[in-house]
Amino acid sequence: MNILILGAGQVGTSVAAALARESNDITVVDTDAERLRDLAEKLDLRVVQGFAAHPSVLARAGADDADAIIAVTSSDEVNMIACEVAATLYKTPMKIARVRALEYLKHPELFARGHVSIDHLISPSQRVCDYIERLIQYPGALQVLDFADGRAQLIALRADQAGALVGHQIRDLAMHLPAGSAVRIAAIFRDKRSVPVDGDTVIERGDEVFFLADRKNIRAMMAELTRIERPAKRVMIAGGGNIGLDLARQLESRYNVKIVERGRDRARIIAEQLESAIVLTGDCADEDLLREENIDQTDVFCSLTNDDEANILSAMLAKRLGARRVISLINRPAYAELVESGMVDTAVSPQQITLGALLSYVRKGNLVRVHSLRGGAAEAFEAVATGSSGTSRLVGKSIEQIPLPSGATIAGIVRGERVLAAHHDTVIETDDHVILFLSDKRELRRVELLFRAGALT
């Protein structure tokens, strides 16, 4: 595909890197010449310097021949206008825009057909809040990813000695869970390397295990791999920006929520928008403040400021002072893996969350949802099986008959309202939502071909 990316910030760079590796023709537009120069030296793509919403700049970037425009500049207004210009002047088939301001998002009619020409709207704040809320719902999970509108979820966690399955073969799982449980271990990483998953594989302490399950079986499966923690009740949020405020608003009806904001004026605005959450003015890295607010009785501490260093330090401090679990928002990808190996339980990357949403719109085939995992090295995605046994490499075939490339695993199938664990003799039917785990993204093209209509011809 010929794809135009507007904005060479962290999200734009992540998207460009992911799509350039997949043999797409990528052009990146930004006003920062030095940033573009660095990007061009690292990746095989074109760069154009200029204001992304100007028709002349879009023309130089090749908008008249683009299959898709992804507008992820730092300005909502530039993103929206650029999509409108691309639609009006260049008839660009697909327009994707990141819009962050609540003032726009609370009026979805702005983006309805016939108004602002955006085909797919990305709201990072909402996606990050939903992601963190799922982590709070399942204490101990490193990742919780939704598929098929939440009917199935992929959980990642670290196996420890408290898990009943740790030290045993995967085949023993069938003896522990109720018959017919829709659970499947999709992948295991040991010492940062993928381990083949089959019935003989032994789960070891420290393994990073990904499993797919329907909601009713998640907690039982977690108990097989780690010690089950009590449900969270008390949540403290550090940072009252868009993400902090939105998360507090989502949680306050079900949890005891406190939010710490440094700016007095901003704290006052936040307090006016929340119903029951307690709003505190102060520094989230102030040890005295955390002690006064009973940090040792806090179930989850979420550091969500726009400063990575402040997030890391405040989360580490909260953990040392007794917070049961700490979650830190990390924008720099290089930091995420470092902090999770220390006192921070979970690092959340807005860029990786947004990247998954963007990829699901741009990728070819019948992809419904994409989740980028392990810093972008692996993926889990949901795709719809279409066609018939005569035109599809999937429909009418059992899983053992499907020519999956190395590193690809079909973890489960959602058929209507039912979640089915994938076994070797499971037969795929038309309109099944197939959930796959891919540990080696170099094999992505081969997997995508499986889901294209007429793939046998």
Secondary structure, DSSP 8 states (H G I E B T S, - for coil): -EEEEE--SHHHHHHHHHHHTTT-EEEEEES-HHHHHHHHHHSS-EEEES-TT-HHHHHHHTGGG-SEEEE--S-HHHHHHHHHHHHHHH--SEEEEE---HHHHT-GGGGSTTSS--SEEE-HHHHHHHHHHHHHHSTTEEEEEEETTTTEEEEEEE--TTSTTTTSBGGGHHHHS-TT--EEEEEEEETTEEE--STT-B--TT-EEEEEEEGGGHHHHHHHHS-------EEEEE--SHHHHHHHHHHTTTSEEEEEES-HHHHHHHHHH-SS-EEEES-TT-HHHHHHTTGGG-SEEEE-SS-HHHHHHHHHHHHHTT-SEEEEE--SHHHHHHHHTTT-SEEE-HHHHHHHHHHHHHSSSSEEEEEEEGGGTEEEEEEE--S-TTT-SSTT-BGGGS---TTEEEEEEEETTEEEE--TT-B--TT-EEEEEES-GGGHHHHHHHTSTTTT-
